[in-house]
Amino acid sequence: MEALKDLISIITLNGGADMGIVWVAIIIGSLVLSFKKPFHFLFSNKYFKLLFLGVCLIFVIIEGVIVFQGIGFNTVNNCDYLIVFGARVRGETPSLTLKYCLDVAYDYLSKNPDTQAILSGGQGEGENISEAEAMKRYLVKKGISVDRLMLENQSRDTVENLKYSFRMIDISEKDLQWIITICF
């Protein structure tokens, strides 16, 4: 495993799953609750208000750091492997989140024709095919050659995604330098 660390750098690309709406809803919900009678006693306490505002301020600062670190990220081109993690499949159709991930993968694969993609995801409850198979169909339909796609269809979670995907990679290759994951 130590050799793997020396040979591979892992980079994550955002697949488009946006949590901004959730955070706005949490803030609005908190403000609404502060004006409701059952919760008014909490927000009428001066110290609770200061604590609440302090926690909100710390949250905003931490989220801001996370967002701004992502903005300055430069994608590494011509990586050896691209690992795309699965997400929910409805029947045989990728979920919206998975489509976002696959669109990012498609863009990268289109710009980097020597990169091999490992599509990682098993078959969950309510899924007629594995997530890996659904991803393959989506990317092939968009024009990516099936020869560039490797399917890992046994994993059930992110740890297994990595474990089983790394087993598919020949880490003895001397020129292996980069692996990119999408929707990590």
C-alpha positions as CSV (number, residue, x, y, z in Angstrom):
1,M,0.0,0.0,0.0
2,E,2.9,2.3,0.6
3,A,4.0,1.9,-3.0
4,L,0.5,3.0,-4.0
5,K,1.0,6.3,-2.1
6,D,4.2,7.0,-3.9
7,L,2.8,6.3,-7.3
8,I,-0.6,7.9,-7.1
9,S,-2.0,11.3,-6.2
10,I,-5.7,11.4,-5.8
11,I,-7.6,14.5,-6.9
12,T,-11.3,15.0,-6.6
13,L,-13.5,16.9,-9.0
14,N,-16.9,18.2,-8.0
15,G,-19.6,16.4,-9.8
16,G,-22.2,19.2,-9.4
17,A,-24.1,18.1,-6.4
18,D,-24.9,21.5,-4.9
19,M,-25.7,21.8,-1.2
20,G,-26.1,25.6,-1.3
21,I,-29.9,25.4,-1.3
22,V,-29.8,23.2,1.8
23,W,-27.7,25.7,3.7
24,V,-30.0,28.6,2.7
25,A,-33.0,26.5,3.9
26,I,-31.3,25.8,7.2
27,I,-30.6,29.5,7.8
28,I,-34.2,30.6,6.8
29,G,-35.6,27.8,9.0
30,S,-33.6,28.9,12.0
31,L,-34.7,32.5,11.5
32,V,-38.4,31.5,11.2
33,L,-38.1,29.3,14.4
34,S,-36.6,32.2,16.3
35,F,-39.9,34.2,15.8
36,K,-42.2,31.3,16.7
37,K,-43.6,31.4,20.3
38,P,-42.4,27.9,21.4
39,F,-38.8,28.8,20.5
40,H,-39.0,32.5,21.5
41,F,-37.7,31.9,25.0
42,L,-34.4,30.6,23.6
43,F,-33.9,33.6,21.3
44,S,-34.9,36.1,24.0
45,N,-31.9,35.0,26.1
46,K,-29.0,37.4,25.3
47,Y,-26.3,34.7,25.7
48,F,-28.1,32.2,23.5
49,K,-28.4,34.8,20.8
50,L,-24.6,35.4,21.0
51,L,-23.9,31.7,21.0
52,F,-26.2,31.1,18.0
53,L,-24.7,34.0,16.0
54,G,-21.1,32.8,16.9
55,V,-21.9,29.3,15.6
56,C,-23.4,30.7,12.5
57,L,-20.4,33.0,11.9
58,I,-18.0,30.0,12.4
59,F,-20.1,27.9,10.0
60,V,-20.0,30.6,7.3
61,I,-16.3,31.1,7.6
62,I,-15.6,27.4,7.4
63,E,-17.9,27.0,4.4
64,G,-16.3,30.0,2.7
65,V,-12.9,28.5,3.1
66,I,-14.1,25.2,1.5
67,V,-15.8,27.0,-1.4
68,F,-12.8,29.3,-2.1
69,Q,-10.3,26.4,-2.0
70,G,-12.4,24.6,-4.6
71,I,-12.5,27.7,-6.9
72,G,-8.7,27.8,-7.1
73,F,-8.4,24.1,-8.0
74,N,-6.6,23.3,-11.3
75,T,-7.4,20.1,-13.0
76,V,-4.5,17.8,-13.8
77,N,-4.6,16.7,-17.5
78,N,-3.7,13.3,-19.0
79,C,-4.2,11.3,-15.8
80,D,-3.8,7.5,-16.2
81,Y,-7.1,6.7,-14.6
82,L,-10.4,8.4,-13.8
83,I,-12.5,6.8,-11.1
84,V,-16.2,7.7,-11.2
85,F,-18.1,6.7,-8.1
86,G,-21.7,5.5,-8.5
87,A,-24.8,7.1,-7.1
88,R,-28.4,6.1,-7.2
89,V,-29.8,4.5,-10.3
90,R,-33.6,4.5,-10.8
91,G,-34.3,1.3,-12.7
92,E,-31.8,1.7,-15.5
93,T,-31.6,5.5,-15.4
94,P,-28.9,7.4,-13.6
95,S,-30.2,9.8,-10.9
96,L,-29.7,13.6,-11.4
97,T,-26.6,13.5,-9.1
98,L,-25.1,10.7,-11.1
99,K,-25.7,12.5,-14.4
100,Y,-23.9,15.5,-13.0
101,C,-20.9,13.3,-12.1
102,L,-21.0,11.6,-15.5
103,D,-21.1,14.9,-17.3
104,V,-17.9,16.0,-15.5
105,A,-16.4,12.6,-16.4
106,Y,-17.4,13.0,-20.0
107,D,-15.9,16.5,-20.2
108,Y,-12.6,15.2,-18.7
109,L,-12.5,12.1,-20.9
110,S,-13.2,14.1,-24.0
111,K,-10.3,16.4,-23.3
112,N,-7.9,13.6,-22.3
113,P,-8.2,10.7,-24.8
114,D,-5.5,8.5,-23.1
115,T,-7.3,8.4,-19.8
116,Q,-9.0,5.2,-18.8
117,A,-12.2,5.4,-16.7
118,I,-13.1,3.0,-13.9
119,L,-16.8,3.2,-13.3
120,S,-17.4,2.0,-9.8
121,G,-20.7,1.1,-8.3
122,G,-22.7,-2.1,-7.5
123,Q,-26.4,-2.8,-7.9
124,G,-28.6,-1.5,-5.0
125,E,-32.2,-2.1,-4.1
126,G,-34.6,-0.8,-6.7
127,E,-31.8,-0.8,-9.4
128,N,-32.3,-3.1,-12.4
129,I,-28.6,-2.8,-13.3
130,S,-25.5,-1.9,-11.5
131,E,-24.5,1.7,-11.2
132,A,-21.3,0.9,-13.2
133,E,-23.4,-0.5,-16.1
134,A,-25.7,2.6,-16.0
135,M,-22.6,4.8,-16.1
136,K,-21.1,2.9,-19.0
137,R,-24.3,3.2,-21.0
138,Y,-24.6,6.9,-20.4
139,L,-21.0,7.6,-21.4
140,V,-21.1,5.3,-24.5
141,K,-24.3,7.1,-25.6
142,K,-22.4,10.4,-25.3
143,G,-19.6,9.1,-27.5
144,I,-16.9,7.7,-25.1
145,S,-15.4,4.4,-26.5
146,V,-16.3,1.3,-24.5
147,D,-12.6,0.3,-24.7
148,R,-11.8,3.2,-22.3
149,L,-14.3,2.1,-19.7
150,M,-13.6,-0.4,-17.0
151,L,-16.5,-1.6,-14.8
152,E,-16.3,-2.3,-11.1
153,N,-19.7,-3.5,-10.1
154,Q,-19.2,-5.1,-6.6
155,S,-18.9,-2.1,-4.4
156,R,-21.6,-0.9,-1.9
157,D,-20.0,2.2,-0.4
158,T,-17.1,4.7,-1.0
159,V,-14.5,2.6,0.8
160,E,-15.3,-0.4,-1.4
161,N,-15.4,1.8,-4.5
162,L,-11.7,2.7,-3.8
163,K,-10.7,-0.8,-2.7
164,Y,-12.1,-2.6,-5.7
165,S,-11.1,0.1,-8.2
166,F,-7.5,0.0,-7.0
167,R,-7.5,-3.7,-7.6
168,M,-8.2,-3.1,-11.3
169,I,-5.2,-0.8,-11.7
170,D,-1.8,-2.3,-12.4
171,I,0.2,-0.3,-9.9
172,S,3.4,-1.8,-11.2
173,E,3.2,0.6,-14.1
174,K,6.2,3.0,-13.8
175,D,4.4,5.8,-15.5
176,L,1.3,5.7,-13.3
177,Q,1.1,9.2,-11.8
178,W,-2.4,10.4,-11.3
179,I,-5.8,9.1,-10.5
180,I,-8.8,11.5,-10.4
181,T,-12.0,10.7,-8.6
182,I,-15.4,12.2,-9.4
183,C,-18.1,12.6,-6.8
184,F,-16.0,11.4,-4.0
